[in-house]
Amino acid sequence: MATSDLMEKIVSLCKRRGFVFPGSEIYGGLANSWDYGPLGVELKNNIKRLWWERFVGRRDDIFGIDPAVIMSSKVWEASGHVKEFADPLVECKQCHGRFRPDLIEGVCPNCGVNDFTFAKNFNLLFRTHIGPVDDSSAEVYLRGELAQAMFVDFPNVLQTTRAKLPFGIAAQGKAFRNEITPGNFIFRTREFDLMEFEYFIREDEWEKWFEYWRKEMWSWITDDLGVQESRLHELEVPDGERAHYSKRTIDFEYDYPFGKKELYGLAYRTDFDLKNHFKQPPYKDQETGEAFYPHVVEPTWGVDRSVLVVLLDAYTEDGDRVVLKLKPRLAPYKAAVFPLLANKPDLVAKAREIYQLLTTNYSLHGPIAWDDRGNIGKRYYAQDEIGTPYCITVDFDTLEKGDVTVRDRDTAKQERVKIEELKEFLQEKIYGSE
Ligand code: GAP
């Protein structure tokens, strides 16, 4: 399949089946704004939940917070973002379109002319005003990253958890950047979801922890998201191209249909941020009494890029059949229940009972699809296309023998499973021994 086709197919599938819709569509849309639909929000939430479980819930050294989107402007002045968080911008002298020079290929994408102004820096922070006064004293910024809240809240977390180095502070949530050239569907937008943590360490241990988180990030992408290793790369970001706070950065890159580009990042932020925010060292060694500024290794994950990569990587075609081979635990629907025939009340009632059984105590951690339209083959195709790992059909044998047909999305193999064993069967298949 041509790679540009793949992107078109994903965007179209997302719209048609309810993963991602164009934002504000009935008003003609708002460029580069996207809404997650019923299936997209399940996929996105599954990624976020899995991440939280892995990096916060199952560890005793990382603590979660949920900080405010709007913070004091002083935070962004101290962090260097007001001054440094900028991208180069050029303007086309012909049509006055504005672009990031590194994201265009020579000529103006609007009018095709190659006549640009010199690059100047454009700050990416989104500005707004608090309260009824619309002057600079009320000016604030929507957060451009979550990290600053983790630095600002450092003493509060330290005090309430009594944590000792090394330890981390984690958060998930929206970040906002006034990107000059957004695009490629949900790859680069002006509001996006982040998951990141600041891992506080002693300076002499930064290399050890950098390597540790490097391996963890790789394992997250391949084991948890199920992304193929052959499409994944690491890039050592050279001097002069790193963010203003970073002494070393590795980007995890993916082979998107539009090229090899960043998926996630890992940065060694030194003690740059804590030093900017705190006049006195905010950490004291409890044994020696020594006060100092911890250093920081920061793994950061874009949620929307995770969704995009998972969809691209899972998309397969087999003749006219499209299968999203998502990891079962990421799939929006965990299973689908079908009565073989919609006009047989006994079958429908039994299928409803099974639907209730699978949704009541919610041990499968996700919704279950119900479909009684058309023939079974079409229903299978419809579920394959959205990645539902198991389809359960209730037929006449079910009424007599108390078992159902369970069909596996990837192998299309079918097996009979007793109704009373169904929930455990699916749980084991989807979540294994965890
Ligand atoms: N606190 C560090 C930080 O924010 P970043 O590399 O600027 O680092 C983190 O952004 C991640 O957020 C990126 O690796 C990428 O996954 C995602 N990201 C960045 N800008 C984005 C945008 N405009 N749209 C969607 N995702 C974006």
Residues whose N, C-alpha, C, O or C-beta is under 5 A from the ligand:
A	BS01	GAP	G144 E145 A147 E179 I186 F187 R188 T189 F192 L263 Y264 G265 T300 W301 G302 R305
